């Protein structure tokens, strides 16, 4: 038999590879679906490309590539017989396959037995070779099979600085001993049991001791009593108090000497009376969970305590939280509730899959179609097996009932090369929304329709010179309406002032904070703040040929099919620390903004002449007399601070922000990476003290190499970048717009420079993808009456922490999507949302 198997594999030996360093091995997930070894058909891993395929998709890969040898992985789950002992890990038998899969929280080792199976399948005959089979298989095949089975997750980062992606479950987590000593942890007032420290406190998960952490070289930290306690007792795991949220917490293993994951953290915390799902990070040393439930936004937004019922089926699939990924989950749930996104990806799924590249894991449209189908098909949202059915299948395999999908492949793709979205840190849902819109635009050429058209609209900006009274009208493309929050318009000012006084007294006395008071802001006040005239500092008037005071107002030049409204809750506090305004806004179910329609140039108004401000570059940049027309270039200090917090030198951060035109930390980060060897200090035209150096401004025939490098670092071709700069007079913002609006243009050849009309990029310039051609941007204009269909809510103090959920109106009822949990909503908290999605009412 050994000779027969060896001879059978001889023709296929050239196609069987041993995974090398850098190869990604997908043993846990199909490239086209969310099938896994736990699915009914298991997973097929190509022994040449190491891509994984579900039963429905492996034939397609075989037909396209001719690859015949696949490893089939299947996890069999059986219910234990009554009276069978459990509670401990299953014994490991020799020659048994053990797959390294994500833990299924629905399967308790006390009730189920797990048996993993692997075998080689030869297509098209489907001949099976069970594994392990050392005696019969050629040595190369055995080595390749062992390497595939032992391969680590393809989503683990190789960057040593990205330590947060590499946290591993502690070896102590599964069988951690917890003393039944009656210790219950209070919600506040914590103090080290051996000193007076009240910060950097760690809860030992074995005996419930609260002790301080280590002392650090910069003078903060603790006295190391938590480590001393481990040396005395041997109790290995501790969790940092104040870091506990529904998404997890900071857990440290003294025995393993590193930060770890605790898959059973919720159970371990519950032993000491801590409900992990109701915890939040601390501020000023006091946890937010000490607030009363009637005001705590975590309770209100998640509808805790209400009789909400789980729902299953098509359109009701949850998304597993894979570590601060709730911002991604909420945005994608809302996007795939919109018919245009459903048609573009799910409606064309077979066409997208048939034309996918040989590695579909790196194709955006394929992964969007996969995600959309996973959310909408109902295939991964099956109700749990009822008890009476369990009685009938006790001696048979447990039929896996998926109730969620894991977006690891999608997150890895959309976050690739992005300094924030590729990390495991919490992010701003609004920024991710624009990032996805950007990606859809860049990859829309192969779609039957561009679904982002439903969000695109034009804003008209009117600037008036206060001296000459002349005006200038410009239009810009945008994808969302950003509403300011005028705190001064709160209807409960007296309550807010009284609360602030009590809060300060409690902070000084280190007492629990008083019951918080949330500012109540009328929605009409937010709209009024949006339309209020805004002063334009250092406005250069072409009528006066000098600087003047200017006033700017904004109105809608068109109304989109779907209006996205962002409440600008997030701001910066002292030392550039992000914080969130705790406000309640009476958002309407029916919104009419027809009165915000722009009217253009009015009778009697005179336009400012189209004269650009003169740009003079003197030999001596300090010569203020000869350089009085050159405005000093201001550097966005907030972006500088974001880069400095990543560890880059401050001077390098200022240079990066300056040379990328104050377009944000992301582009500046790419510039730093591309200019690591550049040690020359920054100099800016018009900087009096000479700390900034002159820049070459003007319509040069060849674009600056630094600007070309920025475009190339974003994934575009060099000649395409040069072409875009030539068409936009070396304007970086307009060049990005030009590239996105010309996806089918020839990358070779000369393109005559064309004047780009008044496309000043606004707050969402990173995602603005207007067509600069004669027909203008693709918009779906109509009336301005809308109905609320979805909203995304944030819980926590800033975008750097907390949790997101979304509410979506489906089939006439509100549904709460909270990661993998999907429930009917009893009391949707419309007043506490962060992003609102309105659909135009059919006329």
C-alpha positions in Angstrom: 0.0 0.0 0.0 2.9 2.4 0.8 4.3 1.9 -2.6 0.9 2.5 -4.2 0.4 5.8 -2.3 3.9 6.9 -3.2 3.5 6.1 -6.8 0.1 7.8 -6.9 1.7 11.1 -5.7 4.7 11.0 -8.1 2.9 13.0 -10.9 1.9 15.7 -8.4 5.2 16.1 -6.5 6.3 19.2 -8.5 3.1 21.0 -7.4 3.5 20.2 -3.6 5.5 22.8 -1.8 6.8 23.2 1.8 5.8 26.6 3.2 8.7 29.0 3.3 9.2 31.9 5.6 6.8 34.6 4.5 4.2 32.2 3.0 0.7 32.7 4.4 -1.0 29.5 5.2 -4.8 29.7 5.4 -6.0 26.6 7.4 -8.7 28.5 9.3 -10.8 30.3 6.7 -11.9 30.0 3.1 -10.7 32.7 0.7 -14.2 33.1 -0.8 -16.4 32.4 2.2 -16.4 32.1 6.0 -16.2 28.3 6.0 -13.8 26.8 8.4 -12.8 23.3 9.6 -15.8 23.5 11.8 -18.1 23.9 8.9 -20.0 20.9 7.5 -17.7 20.6 4.5 -14.5 21.5 6.3 -11.7 23.4 4.5 -9.4 22.5 1.6 -5.9 23.9 1.7 -4.0 24.0 -1.6 -0.6 22.4 -1.2 1.0 24.8 -3.6 -0.5 28.2 -2.8 -1.6 27.4 0.8 -4.9 29.1 0.2 -8.0 27.7 1.9 -11.3 26.9 0.2 -14.7 25.8 1.3 -16.5 22.9 -0.3 -18.4 25.2 -2.7 -15.2 27.0 -3.9 -12.4 24.3 -4.1 -13.6 23.1 -7.5 -13.3 26.6 -9.0 -9.7 26.8 -7.8 -8.9 23.3 -9.2 -10.4 24.2 -12.6 -8.6 27.6 -12.8 -5.2 26.4 -11.7 -5.0 22.7 -12.4 -3.7 22.2 -8.8 -4.8 18.7 -7.8 -3.5 18.1 -4.2 -5.3 19.7 -1.3 -5.3 19.0 2.4 -8.8 18.6 3.8 -9.2 19.8 7.4 -12.4 18.9 9.4 -13.2 19.3 13.0 -15.8 16.8 14.4 -17.7 17.9 17.4 -19.6 15.2 19.4 -21.7 15.6 22.5 -20.5 13.6 25.4 -22.6 10.8 26.8 -24.5 11.5 30.0 -22.3 11.0 33.0 -19.1 11.4 31.1 -16.5 13.3 33.1 -15.3 16.6 31.9 -13.9 19.9 33.0 -10.3 19.3 31.9 -8.5 19.3 28.6 -8.9 16.3 26.4 -6.0 13.8 26.5 -3.6 14.1 23.6 -3.2 10.7 21.9 -0.2 9.9 19.7 -0.6 10.5 16.0 -3.7 12.6 16.6 -4.2 15.8 14.6 -4.8 18.9 16.7 -5.8 22.0 14.8 -5.0 25.5 16.1 -8.3 27.2 15.7 -10.1 30.1 17.3 -11.9 29.0 20.4 -15.7 28.6 19.9 -17.3 30.1 23.0 -20.5 28.1 22.4 -18.7 24.8 23.0 -18.0 23.8 26.6 -15.4 21.0 27.0 -17.7 19.6 29.7 -20.4 18.8 27.2 -18.5 18.2 23.9 -15.7 16.2 22.6 -13.6 17.6 19.7 -11.7 15.4 17.2 -9.7 17.0 14.4 -9.2 15.2 11.1 -6.7 15.9 8.2 -6.3 14.1 4.9 -4.9 14.7 1.5 -7.4 14.9 -1.3 -6.4 14.4 -5.0 -8.6 16.0 -7.6 -10.5 15.3 -9.7 -10.9 11.7 -8.4 -11.2 12.8 -4.7 -8.9 10.0 -3.7 -8.2 10.4 0.1 -5.0 9.8 2.0 -5.5 10.0 5.8 -3.0 11.9 7.9 -0.6 11.4 9.6 0.8 8.7 7.3 4.6 8.8 7.8 5.1 5.2 6.5 3.3 5.6 3.2 4.0 9.2 2.2 7.2 10.5 0.5 9.4 12.5 2.9 8.8 15.8 1.1 5.0 15.3 1.3 5.3 14.5 5.0 7.4 17.6 5.7 5.0 19.8 3.7 1.9 18.4 5.6 3.6 18.9 9.0 4.5 22.5 8.0 1.0 23.3 6.9 -0.6 21.9 10.1 1.8 23.7 12.3 1.7 27.0 10.4 0.9 30.1 12.5 -2.0 32.5 11.7 -1.4 34.4 8.5 -2.7 37.5 10.2 0.1 37.7 12.8 2.3 40.7 12.0 6.0 40.3 11.5 6.7 43.8 12.7 8.2 43.5 16.1 6.8 46.8 17.1 3.2 45.5 16.6 3.3 43.5 19.8 -0.4 43.9 20.4 -1.2 41.5 17.5 1.1 38.8 18.9 -0.5 38.3 22.3 -1.0 34.6 22.9 -3.3 32.8 25.3 -1.7 32.1 28.6 -0.9 28.5 29.4 -2.5 29.2 32.8 -5.8 30.5 31.5 -7.7 27.2 30.9 -7.0 25.6 34.3 -6.4 28.7 36.5 -7.1 28.0 40.2 -9.2 30.6 41.9 -9.6 30.6 45.7 -13.1 30.6 47.1 -12.2 33.2 49.7 -15.3 35.4 49.3 -13.4 38.4 47.9 -15.5 40.8 45.9 -14.0 43.8 44.2 -15.7 47.1 44.7 -16.3 49.4 41.7 -14.1 52.1 43.0 -11.8 53.2 45.8 -9.0 50.7 45.0 -5.7 50.9 46.8 -2.7 48.7 46.9 -2.9 46.2 49.8 0.7 46.9 50.8 1.1 50.6 50.2 -0.8 53.8 49.5 -0.7 53.6 45.7 -4.0 54.2 43.9 -2.7 54.1 40.4 -1.2 51.2 38.2 -3.1 48.6 40.3 -3.3 44.9 39.3 -5.9 42.4 40.4 -4.5 38.9 41.0 -6.9 36.5 39.4 -6.2 33.7 41.8 -6.8 35.3 45.3 -8.2 38.7 44.4 -5.4 40.7 45.9 -5.0 44.3 44.6 -1.4 45.3 44.4 0.7 48.0 42.6 2.7 47.4 39.5 6.4 48.1 38.8 8.3 51.3 39.1 9.4 52.7 35.8 12.5 54.6 34.9 10.6 57.9 34.3 9.4 58.0 37.9 5.8 56.7 37.5 4.4 53.3 38.2 4.3 51.5 41.6 6.3 49.7 44.1 6.3 46.3 42.5 4.1 44.7 45.1 2.2 42.6 42.5 5.4 41.0 41.4 6.5 40.4 45.0 3.1 38.7 45.6 3.7 36.3 42.8 7.1 35.4 44.1 5.6 34.6 47.5 2.5 32.7 46.3 3.1 31.5 42.7 -0.3 32.9 41.5 0.6 33.7 37.9 -2.1 35.9 36.3 -3.1 39.5 37.0 -5.4 42.0 35.3 -4.9 45.7 35.3 -7.7 47.5 37.0 -9.1 50.3 34.9 -8.3 48.5 31.6 -11.3 46.2 31.7 -13.8 46.8 29.0 -16.3 44.5 27.2 -13.6 43.9 24.6 -11.0 42.7 27.0 -8.3 43.9 29.4 -4.6 44.1 30.0 -3.6 40.7 31.4 0.0 39.9 32.5 1.5 36.5 33.3 4.3 36.8 35.9 5.3 33.2 35.1 5.6 33.7 31.4 6.9 37.3 31.9 4.8 38.8 29.2 1.4 40.3 28.4 -1.0 37.5 27.5 -4.6 36.8 26.5 -7.1 35.2 28.9 -9.9 33.5 26.9 -11.8 32.9 30.1 -11.3 36.4 31.5 -15.1 37.1 31.9 -15.5 34.0 34.0 -12.3 34.8 36.1 -13.5 38.3 36.7 -17.1 37.2 37.6 -15.5 35.1 40.4 -14.7 38.4 42.1 -18.0 40.0 41.3 -16.9 42.0 38.2 -19.2 42.0 35.3 -16.8 42.5 32.4 -19.6 43.5 29.9 -20.4 46.6 32.1 -16.8 47.8 32.7 -15.1 50.7 31.0 -11.7 52.3 31.2 -11.0 54.8 34.0 -10.6 58.5 34.1 -8.9 60.3 36.9 -8.5 57.1 38.7 -12.2 56.3 39.0 -14.0 53.8 36.8 -17.0 54.8 34.8 -18.9 51.7 35.8 -19.5 53.4 39.1 -22.1 55.6 37.4 -25.7 54.8 37.9 -27.3 52.7 35.2 -29.9 55.3 34.3 -27.3 57.6 33.0 -24.4 55.3 31.9 -24.2 55.4 28.2 -22.9 51.8 28.1 -26.2 50.6 29.6 -28.4 52.9 27.5 -26.8 52.3 24.1 -26.5 48.5 24.5 -30.1 48.4 25.9 -29.0 46.5 29.0 -31.8 45.3 31.2 -34.4 45.4 28.4 -36.1 42.3 27.1 -34.3 42.2 23.7 -34.5 39.0 21.7 -31.9 37.5 19.5 -32.7 37.3 15.8 -31.2 35.1 13.1 -31.3 34.6 9.4 -30.5 36.7 6.3 -29.3 40.1 7.1 -29.0 39.4 10.8 -25.5 37.9 11.0 -23.2 39.2 13.7 -19.5 40.0 13.3 -17.0 38.6 15.9 -14.9 41.1 17.7 -11.3 40.2 16.9 -9.8 42.9 19.1 -11.0 46.5 19.0 -12.7 45.8 15.6 -16.1 47.0 16.5 -15.6 50.2 14.5 -15.2 48.0 11.4 -18.2 45.8 12.2 -20.6 48.7 12.7 -19.6 50.5 9.5 -19.8 47.4 7.4 -23.2 46.3 8.9 -24.6 49.7 7.9 -23.1 49.7 4.4 -24.4 46.3 3.5 -27.9 47.3 4.7 -28.0 49.7 1.7 -29.4 48.1 -1.6 -26.7 49.6 -3.8 -23.9 47.9 -1.9 -25.9 44.7 -1.9 -26.3 44.8 -5.7 -22.7 45.8 -6.4 -21.1 43.0 -4.4 -23.6 40.3 -3.4 -25.7 40.6 -6.5 -22.6 40.2 -8.7 -20.8 37.7 -6.5 -20.3 35.0 -9.1 -18.9 37.4 -11.6 -16.6 38.9 -9.0 -15.4 35.4 -7.9 -14.9 34.1 -11.5 -12.7 37.1 -12.3 -10.8 37.2 -9.0 -7.0 37.0 -9.2 -5.2 33.8 -8.3 -4.8 35.1 -4.7 -8.3 36.3 -3.8 -7.2 37.3 -0.3 -5.6 40.5 -1.7 -8.5 41.5 -4.0 -10.7 44.2 -2.5 -13.8 43.4 -4.5 -13.6 39.7 -3.7 -13.3 40.3 0.0 -16.2 42.8 -0.1 -18.4 40.3 -1.9 -17.4 37.6 0.6 -18.2 39.9 3.5 -21.5 41.0 2.0 -22.6 37.4 1.3 -21.6 36.4 4.8 -23.8 39.1 6.3 -26.8 38.7 4.0 -27.1 35.1 3.1 -28.1 33.8 6.5 -25.7 30.9 6.1 -23.7 32.1 9.1 -26.7 33.1 11.3 -28.3 29.9 12.3 -30.4 29.7 15.5 -29.0 27.3 18.2 -30.1 23.7 18.1 -33.2 23.3 20.3 -33.0 20.9 23.3 -35.4 18.4 21.8 -33.2 18.1 18.7 -30.1 17.6 20.8 -31.7 14.5 22.3 -32.0 13.0 18.8 -28.4 13.6 17.8 -26.6 12.7 21.0 -24.7 9.9 19.4 -24.0 11.7 16.2 -21.8 14.6 15.2 -22.8 17.9 16.6 -24.0 20.0 13.7 -22.1 23.3 13.8 -24.6 26.2 13.8 -22.6 29.3 12.9 -24.0 32.5 14.4 -21.3 35.0 13.4 -18.5 35.7 10.9 -14.9 36.6 11.7 -13.6 39.5 9.5 -9.8 38.7 9.9 -9.1 38.4 6.2 -11.1 41.5 5.4 -9.5 43.6 8.1 -6.0 42.5 7.1 -6.7 43.7 3.5 -8.4 47.0 4.2 -5.8 47.9 6.8 -2.8 46.9 4.8 -0.1 49.5 4.9 -2.3 51.8 7.0 -0.6 52.8 10.2 -3.9 52.8 12.2 -6.3 50.4 10.6 -3.6 47.7 10.4 -3.1 47.9 14.2 -5.2 46.4 17.0 -6.1 49.8 18.4 -9.5 51.3 18.6 -10.3 53.7 15.7 -12.7 56.4 14.7 -15.7 54.9 12.8 -16.0 58.0 10.7 -12.4 57.8 9.5 -12.9 54.2 8.7 -16.1 54.9 6.8 -14.2 57.4 4.6 -11.3 54.9 4.2 -13.7 52.3 2.9 -15.4 54.8 0.6 -11.9 55.6 -0.8 -11.1 51.9 -1.4 -14.5 51.3 -3.1 -13.8 54.2 -5.4 -10.4 53.0 -6.3 -11.7 49.5 -7.1 -15.0 50.4 -8.7 -14.0 50.0 -12.3 -14.9 46.3 -12.3 -18.3 46.7 -10.6 -21.7 46.9 -12.3 -22.2 50.2 -10.4 -20.3 52.3 -8.0 -22.2 52.1 -4.7 -20.5 55.1 -3.2 -22.5 57.3 -5.6 -25.3 57.3 -3.1 -23.2 59.2 -0.6 -21.6 61.7 -2.8 -22.8 65.3 -2.9 -21.5 68.8 -3.7 -21.1 71.5 -1.1 -21.1 75.1 -2.2 -18.8 77.5 -0.2 -19.4 81.2 -0.5 -16.6 83.6 0.7 -17.2 87.3 0.8 -14.5 89.9 1.2 -15.6 92.2 4.0 -14.0 95.3 2.4 -14.9 95.0 -1.2 -18.1 93.0 -0.6 -17.2 90.9 -3.6 -17.8 87.1 -3.4 -16.3 83.8 -4.6 -18.4 80.6 -5.0 -16.6 77.2 -5.1 -17.8 73.7 -4.9 -16.3 70.6 -3.3 -17.2 67.0 -3.2 -18.1 65.5 0.2 -19.5 62.3 1.6 -20.9 63.3 5.0 -22.3 66.2 6.8 -20.4 67.2 9.9 -22.5 68.9 12.5 -20.8 70.9 15.2 -22.1 70.6 18.8 -22.8 74.1 20.3 -22.5 73.3 24.1 -23.6 76.9 24.8 -27.0 76.0 23.4 -27.6 73.3 26.1 -31.1 73.5 27.6 -29.9 72.4 31.0 -27.1 74.8 31.7 -27.9 75.1 35.4 -27.6 71.4 36.0 -24.3 71.2 34.1 -22.8 74.0 36.2 -23.9 72.4 39.4 -22.5 69.0 38.3 -19.1 70.5 37.3 -18.7 72.1 40.8 -19.5 68.8 42.5 -17.2 66.9 40.2 -14.2 69.2 41.0 -14.9 68.8 44.7 -14.9 65.0 44.3 -11.7 65.0 42.3 -9.9 67.1 44.9 -11.1 64.8 47.7 -10.6 61.6 45.6 -14.2 60.6 46.1 -16.5 58.9 43.7 -17.9 61.4 41.1 -21.4 62.7 41.5 -24.2 61.4 39.3 -23.3 62.8 35.8 -25.4 65.2 33.9 -25.5 65.0 30.2 -25.8 68.2 28.1 -29.1 68.3 26.1 -28.5 70.0 22.8 -31.4 70.8 20.4 -30.8 69.4 16.9 -31.9 72.8 15.5 -29.0 74.4 17.3 -26.6 72.0 15.6 -28.0 72.9 12.2 -27.8 76.6 13.0 -24.1 76.2 14.0 -23.5 74.4 10.7 -25.0 77.3 8.6 -23.6 80.2 10.7 -21.0 82.4 8.9 -17.4 81.5 9.7 -14.5 84.0 9.8 -11.7 83.2 7.4 -8.4 84.2 8.9 -5.7 85.7 6.6 -8.1 85.8 3.6 -6.3 87.1 0.5 -8.7 89.2 -1.5 -8.1 89.2 -5.2 -10.1 92.4 -5.4 -7.8 94.3 -3.0 -4.6 92.3 -4.0 -4.0 92.1 -0.2 -5.1 90.3 2.9 -8.6 91.1 4.2 -11.2 89.8 6.5 -13.5 87.2 4.9 -16.7 85.4 5.8 -17.5 81.9 4.6 -20.9 80.1 4.5 -21.6 76.6 3.3 -24.7 75.1 1.6 -25.7 72.0 -0.3 -25.2 72.3 -4.1 -26.8 68.8 -4.3 -28.5 66.4 -1.9 -27.3 62.8 -1.9 -29.4 59.7 -2.0 -28.1 58.7 1.5 -27.1 61.5 3.8 -24.5 60.6 6.5 -24.5 63.0 9.4 -21.6 63.0 11.8 -22.0 64.6 15.2 -18.6 66.2 16.0 -18.4 64.8 19.5 -14.7 64.2 19.5 -12.3 67.0 20.2 -8.9 67.5 21.9 -8.3 68.3 25.6 -5.2 69.4 27.4 -1.9 68.0 26.0 -3.7 67.0 22.8 -5.5 64.1 24.5 -8.7 63.1 22.6 -11.9 63.3 24.4 -15.6 63.1 23.7 -18.4 65.5 24.5 -21.1 63.8 26.5 -24.2 65.2 24.9 -27.8 64.1 24.0 -29.2 65.5 20.8 -32.8 65.0 19.7 -32.1 63.6 16.3 -35.3 63.5 14.2 -36.7 60.4 12.4 -37.7 62.7 9.5 -35.1 65.3 8.4 -35.8 68.1 6.0 -32.8 70.2 5.0 -34.3 71.5 1.8 -33.8 75.1 3.0 -30.0 74.5 3.0 -30.0 74.2 -0.9 -27.3 76.5 -2.4 -28.5 79.3 -4.7 -25.3 80.3 -6.4 -24.4 83.8 -7.5 -27.3 86.2 -6.6 -28.4 89.3 -8.5 -26.4 92.3 -7.3 -23.4 90.2 -6.2 -20.0 90.8 -7.8 -17.5 88.0 -8.1 -13.9 88.3 -6.9 -11.6 88.4 -9.9 -9.7 85.1 -10.7 -6.3 86.4 -9.7 -3.9 84.1 -7.8 -1.9 85.7 -5.0 1.6 86.6 -6.1 4.3 84.2 -4.9 7.8 85.7 -4.5 10.7 83.7 -3.4 13.5 86.1 -2.3 17.1 85.1 -2.0 16.8 85.8 1.8 13.7 84.3 3.3 14.1 86.6 6.3 13.6 89.6 4.1 10.1 90.5 5.2 10.0 93.7 3.1 10.6 91.9 -0.2 8.5 88.9 0.9 5.4 90.6 2.2 3.1 88.6 -0.2 4.3 85.2 0.9 2.2 83.8 3.7 4.1 81.7 6.3 3.1 78.1 6.0 1.5 76.9 9.3 2.1 73.3 10.3 -0.8 71.3 11.7 0.5 70.7 15.2 -2.1 68.0 16.0 -0.8 65.9 13.2 2.8 66.6 14.4 1.8 65.4 17.9 0.3 62.2 16.5 3.5 61.3 14.7 5.7 62.3 17.7 3.7 59.9 19.9 4.8 57.1 17.5 8.4 57.8 18.5 9.6 59.9 15.6 11.8 62.9 16.2 9.8 66.1 16.5 11.7 67.8 13.7 11.1 64.9 11.4 7.4 65.1 12.2 7.2 68.8 11.4 8.9 68.2 8.1 6.6 65.4 7.2 3.4 67.4 7.9 4.8 70.4 6.1 5.9 68.6 2.9 2.6 66.7 2.7 0.6 69.9 2.8 -1.1 69.4 6.2 -3.2 66.6 4.8 -3.0 64.5 7.9 -0.9 62.1 9.9 -1.3 59.2 7.5 0.4 60.9 4.5 3.0 62.4 6.8 3.7 59.0 8.2 4.4 57.6 4.7 6.6 60.6 4.0 8.7 59.9 7.1 9.2 56.3 6.2 10.4 57.3 2.7 12.8 59.9 4.0 14.4 58.3 7.0 17.9 59.3 6.0 17.0 63.0 5.4 18.6 64.9 8.3 18.3 68.4 6.9 16.2 70.7 9.2 12.8 72.0 8.0 12.7 75.5 6.6 9.6 77.2 5.4 9.2 80.3 3.2 8.3 83.3 5.2 9.4 81.9 8.6 11.1 84.9 10.2 13.3 83.1 12.6 14.8 80.9 9.9 14.0 77.6 11.6 12.0 76.7 8.5 13.6 76.7 5.1 12.4 77.8 1.7 10.2 75.7 -0.4 10.1 75.7 -4.1 6.6 76.9 -4.9 5.3 77.4 -8.4 4.2 75.7 -11.5 7.3 73.6 -12.2 7.2 71.5 -15.3 8.4 68.5 -13.3 6.6 67.7 -10.0 8.8 67.6 -6.8 10.1 64.1 -6.1 8.8 64.2 -2.5 5.2 64.6 -3.8 5.6 61.9 -6.3 6.9 59.6 -3.6 3.8 60.2 -1.5 1.5 59.2 -4.4 3.6 56.1 -5.2 3.6 55.1 -1.5 -0.2 54.9 -1.7 0.0 52.2 -4.3 -0.2 54.1 -7.6 2.2 54.0 -10.5 5.0 56.6 -10.8 3.9 57.7 -14.3 0.3 57.9 -13.1 1.4 60.2 -10.3 3.4 62.5 -12.6 0.5 62.6 -15.0 -1.9 63.7 -12.2 0.5 66.4 -11.0 0.9 67.8 -14.5 -2.9 68.0 -14.8 -3.3 69.8 -11.5 -0.4 72.2 -11.5 1.5 70.1 -8.8 -1.3 70.3 -6.3 -1.2 67.2 -4.1 -4.8 67.4 -3.0 -6.1 67.9 -6.5 -3.8 65.2 -7.9 -5.3 62.6 -5.6 -8.8 63.6 -6.7 -7.6 63.5 -10.4 -6.2 59.9 -10.0 -9.4 58.6 -8.3 -11.6 60.2 -11.0 -9.6 58.8 -13.9 -9.3 55.1 -13.1 -9.3 54.1 -16.7 -6.8 56.6 -18.0 -3.7 55.5 -19.8 -0.7 55.5 -17.5 1.8 56.2 -20.3 2.1 59.3 -22.5 1.8 63.0 -22.0 -1.4 64.5 -20.8 -2.0 68.2 -21.4 -2.4 70.3 -18.2 -6.0 71.1 -17.6 -7.3 73.7 -15.2 -9.2 72.1 -12.3 -12.1 74.3 -11.3 -12.4 75.2 -7.7 -12.2 71.8 -6.1 -11.1 72.9 -2.6 -11.1 69.7 -0.6 -13.0 69.7 2.6 -13.0 67.5 5.7 -13.3 64.3 3.8 -10.7 65.1 1.2 -9.0 61.8 1.7 -12.1 60.1 0.3 -13.2 62.7 -2.2 -13.2 61.2 -5.6 -15.0 63.6 -7.8 -14.8 63.3 -11.6 -13.0 66.4 -12.8 -14.2 65.9 -16.3 -16.7 68.0 -18.2 -19.6 66.1 -16.8 -18.5 66.8 -13.2 -18.7 64.4 -10.3 -21.3 61.6 -10.3 -24.1 62.7 -8.0 -27.7 61.7 -7.4 -29.4 65.0 -6.7 -32.9 65.2 -5.5 -35.0 66.8 -2.8 -33.8 67.2 0.8 -36.3 65.2 2.8 -34.9 62.1 4.6 -35.8 59.3 6.9 -33.4 57.8 9.5 -32.5 54.2 8.7 -29.4 53.5 10.8 -27.0 55.1 13.4 -23.7 54.1 14.9 -23.1 54.8 18.6 -19.8 55.1 20.5 -19.3 54.3 24.2 -16.2 55.6 26.0 -14.2 58.8 26.5 -12.5 59.0 23.1 -11.9 57.3 19.8 -8.8 55.7 21.3 -10.9 53.5 23.5 -14.4 52.3 24.1 -16.9 50.3 22.0 -19.2 50.8 19.0 -22.6 49.3 18.2 -25.1 50.2 15.5 -28.9 50.2 15.2 -30.4 49.5 11.7 -34.0 49.7 10.7 -34.9 46.4 9.0 -38.4 45.3 8.0 -40.0 48.1 9.9 -38.2 47.4 13.2 -35.0 48.5 14.8 -32.2 45.9 15.2 -29.2 46.2 17.5 -25.9 44.9 16.1 -23.4 44.5 19.0 -20.5 42.6 17.5 -21.6 39.0 17.2 -24.9 39.6 19.0 -27.9 40.7 17.0 -31.1 41.6 18.9 -34.4 43.3 18.3 -34.2 46.8 19.8 -36.8 47.9 22.3 -35.5 51.4 22.9 -33.1 52.7 20.3 -31.0 55.5 21.8 -31.2 57.8 18.9 -30.1 60.8 21.0 -26.7 59.3 21.8 -25.5 58.3 18.3 -22.3 59.4 16.6 -23.0 58.8 12.9 -26.5 58.8 11.5 -27.6 57.5 8.1 -30.6 59.0 6.4 -32.3 57.8 3.2 -34.1 60.2 0.9 -37.9 59.7 1.1 -39.5 58.7 -2.2 -41.4 61.6 -3.7 
